[in-house]
Amino acid sequence: MSIVQDDAGIAIEVEDDGRGGAEPRDGGGLAGLRRRLAVFDGSLEITSPPGGPTRATMAVPCASL
């Protein structure tokens, strides 16, 4: 896991050692996380190739930085 602050905001990256294939699906946890981040103009990017690893990058802008 890493947390990075830059001029635009904060980015959090999480990676697992699973089998891959994760994707946001309606009603699923990743879609819910994406929806919650969007309220703050944030984003969720998922990279999850077959065989893994899955990497989720969440970014939230922050004007006070």
Secondary structure as UniProt FT lines:
FT   STRAND          2..5
FT   STRAND          9..15
FT   TURN            26..27
FT   HELIX           29..38
FT   TURN            39..41
FT   STRAND          43..47
FT   TURN            50..51
FT   STRAND          55..61
FT   TURN            63..64
//
